[in-house]
């Protein structure tokens, strides 16, 4: 995924503008606060063929979290 590539909200499908997480935080606050969402997104992204690093980068941008935080959470859930 390149910086210029279009990204869409995983919940409602609307085209996202930077910062990506702002839409989710505003329009889907119940999802934004649930770290469990990271599991579903990671699984979906990797099933679509994204490699692990890119998936973690996208999720980190969506949720304004570090890749390390996300990776640690996914490991704790035995997803990684």
Kinemage of the C-alpha trace (Angstrom):
@kinemage 1
@onewidth
@group {chain A} dominant
@subgroup {mainchain}
@vectorlist {calphas} color= white
{ca unk a 1} P 0.000 0.000 0.000
{ca unk a 2} L 1.413 3.360 -0.983
{ca unk a 3} L 0.886 6.687 0.718
{ca unk a 4} L -1.322 7.847 -2.164
{ca unk a 5} L -3.491 4.737 -2.128
{ca unk a 6} L -7.138 5.229 -1.205
{ca unk a 7} L -8.268 3.733 2.104
{ca unk a 8} L -11.797 3.012 3.214
{ca unk a 9} L -13.455 2.684 6.597
{ca unk a 10} L -13.711 -0.995 7.568
{ca unk a 11} L -17.116 -0.334 9.180
{ca unk a 12} L -19.076 1.827 6.727
{ca unk a 13} L -16.915 1.829 3.607
{ca unk a 14} L -16.567 5.608 3.278
{ca unk a 15} L -13.342 6.879 1.683
{ca unk a 16} L -10.997 7.990 4.448
{ca unk a 17} L -8.953 11.163 4.647
{ca unk a 18} L -5.873 11.571 6.818
{ca unk a 19} L -5.726 11.123 9.713
{ca unk a 20} L -7.582 7.883 9.012
{ca unk a 21} L -8.392 7.147 12.634
{ca unk a 22} L -10.279 10.458 13.028
{ca unk a 23} L -13.256 9.154 11.045
{ca unk a 24} L -13.458 5.957 13.082
{ca unk a 25} L -13.051 7.856 16.336
{ca unk a 26} L -15.859 10.271 15.400
{ca unk a 27} L -18.298 8.060 13.481
{ca unk a 28} L -17.698 4.676 15.149
{ca unk a 29} L -16.560 5.443 18.710
{ca unk a 30} L -17.740 2.073 20.016
{ca unk a 31} L -15.401 0.367 17.541
{ca unk a 32} L -12.530 2.789 17.999
{ca unk a 33} L -12.158 1.958 21.662
{ca unk a 34} L -12.269 -1.791 21.149
{ca unk a 35} L -8.807 -3.221 20.606
{ca unk a 36} L -10.486 -6.444 19.560
{ca unk a 37} L -11.181 -4.644 16.279
{ca unk a 38} L -7.448 -4.882 15.585
{ca unk a 39} L -7.745 -8.664 15.454
{ca unk a 40} L -10.500 -8.615 12.829
{ca unk a 41} L -8.781 -5.964 10.726
{ca unk a 42} L -5.452 -7.793 10.840
{ca unk a 43} L -7.089 -11.056 9.836
{ca unk a 44} L -9.033 -9.368 7.027
{ca unk a 45} L -6.019 -7.491 5.698
{ca unk a 46} L -3.746 -10.524 5.696
{ca unk a 47} L -6.437 -12.633 4.006
{ca unk a 48} L -6.523 -9.971 1.286
{ca unk a 49} L -2.803 -10.499 0.745
{ca unk a 50} L -1.292 -7.621 2.731
{ca unk a 51} L 1.899 -8.583 4.471
{ca unk a 52} L 2.162 -8.320 8.243
{ca unk a 53} L 4.129 -5.069 8.328
{ca unk a 54} L 1.765 -3.218 5.995
{ca unk a 55} L -1.264 -4.509 7.911
{ca unk a 56} L 0.215 -3.265 11.181
{ca unk a 57} L 1.023 0.111 9.596
{ca unk a 58} L -2.525 0.587 8.306
{ca unk a 59} L -4.078 -0.387 11.643
{ca unk a 60} L -1.683 1.908 13.504
{ca unk a 61} L -2.747 4.819 11.287
{ca unk a 62} L -6.434 4.032 11.670
{ca unk a 63} L -6.264 3.862 15.449
{ca unk a 64} L -3.426 6.277 16.196
{ca unk a 65} L -1.499 3.531 17.969
{ca unk a 66} L 2.053 2.306 17.569
{ca unk a 67} L 2.802 -0.763 15.509
{ca unk a 68} L 4.504 -2.228 18.575
{ca unk a 69} L 1.349 -1.778 20.684
{ca unk a 70} L -0.774 -3.465 18.036
{ca unk a 71} L 1.709 -6.270 17.507
{ca unk a 72} L 1.899 -6.917 21.249
{ca unk a 73} L -1.895 -7.014 21.518
{ca unk a 74} L -2.186 -9.390 18.547
{ca unk a 75} L 0.466 -11.656 20.048
{ca unk a 76} L -1.424 -11.704 23.355
{ca unk a 77} L -4.502 -12.876 21.425
{ca unk a 78} L -2.397 -15.508 19.629
{ca unk a 79} L -3.095 -13.936 16.243
{ca unk a 80} L 0.643 -13.454 15.552
